[in-house]
Amino acid sequence: MSKIGEIIKTEKVNEGQKARYPYSDEYETPQKQGYVFDGWKFNGQVMHPPFNDETQNPFGPINGDTNITAVWDKIDSLHCETTRYTLTCDGEDLREDRTLVSYWLSTVSGKTIAEGVEIEPVVDSDVEQYPIYIISGDDRVENGKNIRALFVAPNEDSHEKYYKFKAVTNADIYGIQMESDVITLVQEGKSGS
């Protein structure tokens, strides 16, 4: 994890040669606890990643000692939402309007970030829970949000089935552990069973 004011990389360049960082294989996105890397500040202008083509070098030409400063965007909150909380007993594996779960990070500047956010089940000893869907359903990213389509099997029992889950951050990426509010899905029981 980077610390405030920490030098991330120093590179000595001989006259007539080009600096390689951040275009070389050594390049790694800087990390700082509780923040998202947002680019490099050079000559008063912020350059946003990815930087993967030295022919489009946003920093050049550099003809002397130069400081390029990392720009950070503070993580503000973690979100988890669903398109519905009550599911029918019929199941949803063939429906076009499957239940969708969205989960993402928000930053102070208003960005939405899907990377480094995961879903995990929540065990509640006070409520008898049943696994009502396969949590590894259709996944995609839209507008910086993870979207998961849930595949829900039919409920052949007369009692309701419950599933609780939450979004969590990957502490290896952001250096902090955050959790969203817990989402509870309820699947109706089959009548007449």
C-alpha positions as CSV (number, residue, x, y, z in Angstrom):
1,M,0.0,0.0,0.0
2,S,1.2,3.5,-0.8
3,K,1.4,6.1,1.9
4,I,0.8,9.8,1.5
5,G,4.0,11.4,0.1
6,E,5.6,8.0,-0.7
7,I,7.8,7.7,-3.8
8,I,6.2,5.0,-5.9
9,K,8.9,4.7,-8.5
10,T,12.2,6.4,-9.4
11,E,13.7,5.9,-12.9
12,K,17.0,7.2,-14.2
13,V,17.0,7.9,-17.9
14,N,20.2,8.4,-19.9
15,E,20.3,11.3,-22.4
16,G,18.5,10.5,-25.6
17,Q,16.6,7.5,-24.1
18,K,12.9,7.3,-23.0
19,A,11.5,6.6,-19.6
20,R,9.7,3.2,-19.5
21,Y,7.5,3.5,-16.5
22,P,4.5,3.2,-16.5
23,Y,4.6,1.4,-19.9
24,S,7.0,-1.4,-18.8
25,D,6.2,-4.8,-17.4
26,E,7.1,-3.4,-14.0
27,Y,4.1,-1.2,-14.0
28,E,1.6,-1.9,-11.2
29,T,-1.3,0.2,-10.3
30,P,-0.4,2.1,-7.1
31,Q,-2.5,1.3,-4.0
32,K,-3.4,3.3,-1.0
33,Q,-5.6,2.2,1.9
34,G,-9.2,3.4,1.4
35,Y,-8.6,5.0,-2.0
36,V,-8.9,4.2,-5.7
37,F,-6.0,5.2,-8.0
38,D,-7.4,7.8,-10.4
39,G,-4.3,8.7,-12.5
40,W,-1.2,10.8,-12.6
41,K,-0.9,14.5,-12.2
42,F,1.7,16.1,-14.6
43,N,2.1,19.8,-15.3
44,G,-1.2,20.5,-13.6
45,Q,-3.2,18.0,-15.7
46,V,-4.5,14.6,-14.5
47,M,-3.8,11.7,-16.9
48,H,-6.1,8.8,-16.4
49,P,-5.1,5.1,-16.8
50,P,-4.7,2.8,-18.5
51,F,-1.3,3.7,-19.9
52,N,-0.5,0.9,-22.2
53,D,1.0,2.5,-25.3
54,E,4.1,4.6,-25.1
55,T,3.4,6.1,-28.5
56,Q,0.6,7.9,-26.8
57,N,2.7,9.1,-23.9
58,P,0.7,11.7,-22.0
59,F,3.8,12.8,-20.1
60,G,6.3,13.6,-22.8
61,P,8.6,15.0,-23.8
62,I,10.4,15.1,-20.4
63,N,13.8,16.8,-20.6
64,G,14.8,17.0,-17.0
65,D,14.0,15.9,-13.4
66,T,10.2,15.6,-13.3
67,N,7.7,14.7,-10.6
68,I,4.5,12.9,-11.6
69,T,2.1,12.7,-8.7
70,A,-0.4,9.9,-8.0
71,V,-4.1,11.1,-7.9
72,W,-6.4,9.4,-5.5
73,D,-10.2,9.2,-5.1
74,K,-11.5,8.3,-1.6
75,I,-13.8,5.3,-1.3
76,D,-17.1,6.6,0.1
77,S,-19.5,3.7,0.4
78,L,-20.4,0.1,-0.7
79,H,-23.8,-0.7,-2.3
80,C,-25.8,-3.8,-2.9
81,E,-29.3,-3.7,-4.5
82,T,-31.8,-6.1,-6.0
83,T,-34.6,-5.7,-8.5
84,R,-37.0,-7.6,-6.2
85,Y,-37.1,-9.0,-2.7
86,T,-40.0,-11.5,-3.1
87,L,-39.8,-14.3,-5.5
88,T,-42.6,-16.6,-6.7
89,C,-42.5,-20.3,-6.0
90,D,-42.3,-21.0,-9.8
91,G,-38.6,-20.2,-10.1
92,E,-36.9,-17.9,-12.5
93,D,-34.4,-19.8,-14.6
94,L,-36.3,-19.4,-17.9
95,R,-37.7,-15.9,-17.3
96,E,-36.5,-12.9,-19.2
97,D,-37.0,-10.6,-16.2
98,R,-34.8,-12.5,-13.8
99,T,-34.0,-11.0,-10.4
100,L,-30.9,-8.9,-10.7
101,V,-28.4,-8.0,-8.0
102,S,-26.2,-4.9,-8.4
103,Y,-23.1,-4.3,-6.2
104,W,-20.4,-1.6,-6.5
105,L,-18.2,0.9,-4.7
106,S,-18.9,4.7,-4.8
107,T,-16.1,7.3,-4.4
108,V,-16.2,10.8,-3.1
109,S,-16.1,12.2,-6.6
110,G,-19.2,10.1,-7.6
111,K,-17.5,7.3,-9.6
112,T,-18.9,3.8,-9.5
113,I,-16.4,0.9,-9.4
114,A,-17.1,-2.8,-9.9
115,E,-13.6,-4.1,-9.4
116,G,-12.8,-5.6,-6.0
117,V,-16.4,-6.1,-4.9
118,E,-17.8,-9.6,-4.2
119,I,-21.1,-11.1,-3.0
120,E,-21.0,-13.5,0.0
121,P,-23.8,-15.3,1.9
122,V,-24.9,-14.3,5.3
123,V,-25.8,-17.0,7.8
124,D,-28.6,-16.0,10.2
125,S,-29.0,-18.6,13.0
126,D,-32.4,-17.1,13.9
127,V,-33.9,-17.8,10.5
128,E,-34.0,-21.2,8.8
129,Q,-32.4,-20.5,5.4
130,Y,-32.4,-22.4,2.2
131,P,-30.2,-21.9,-0.8
132,I,-32.7,-20.6,-3.4
133,Y,-30.4,-19.7,-6.2
134,I,-27.0,-20.5,-7.7
135,I,-24.9,-17.5,-6.7
136,S,-22.6,-17.8,-9.7
137,G,-25.3,-16.9,-12.2
138,D,-25.0,-14.6,-15.2
139,D,-22.4,-11.9,-14.3
140,R,-21.6,-8.6,-16.2
141,V,-20.4,-5.1,-15.5
142,E,-22.5,-2.1,-16.6
143,N,-21.6,1.5,-15.8
144,G,-19.1,0.6,-13.1
145,K,-21.6,-1.8,-11.4
146,N,-21.5,-5.6,-11.1
147,I,-24.8,-7.1,-12.3
148,R,-25.7,-10.6,-11.4
149,A,-28.7,-12.4,-12.8
150,L,-30.0,-15.0,-10.3
151,F,-31.2,-18.4,-11.3
152,V,-34.0,-19.4,-8.9
153,A,-35.2,-23.0,-8.7
154,P,-38.9,-23.7,-8.1
155,N,-40.0,-24.0,-4.5
156,E,-42.0,-27.3,-4.1
157,D,-42.4,-26.8,-0.4
158,S,-45.3,-25.0,1.4
159,H,-42.9,-22.9,3.5
160,E,-41.0,-19.8,2.3
161,K,-37.3,-20.0,1.6
162,Y,-34.9,-17.3,2.5
163,Y,-31.5,-16.3,1.3
164,K,-29.4,-13.5,2.8
165,F,-26.2,-12.0,1.2
166,K,-24.2,-8.9,1.2
167,A,-21.5,-7.2,-0.8
168,V,-17.9,-7.0,0.6
169,T,-14.7,-5.4,-0.6
170,N,-11.6,-7.3,-1.4
171,A,-9.2,-6.0,1.3
172,D,-6.2,-7.0,-0.8
173,I,-7.1,-4.4,-3.4
174,Y,-8.3,-1.5,-1.2
175,G,-6.7,-2.2,2.1
176,I,-10.0,-1.9,3.9
177,Q,-12.9,-4.3,4.6
178,M,-16.3,-2.8,3.9
179,E,-19.7,-4.5,4.0
180,S,-23.0,-3.5,2.5
181,D,-26.4,-3.8,4.1
182,V,-27.7,-7.3,4.1
183,I,-30.2,-8.2,1.4
184,T,-32.9,-10.8,2.2
185,L,-34.7,-12.6,-0.6
186,V,-37.9,-14.5,0.2
187,Q,-39.3,-17.1,-2.1
188,E,-43.0,-17.9,-1.6
189,G,-44.0,-21.4,-0.7
190,K,-46.1,-23.5,-3.0
191,S,-49.8,-23.3,-2.1
192,G,-51.7,-26.6,-1.6
193,S,-48.5,-28.6,-0.6
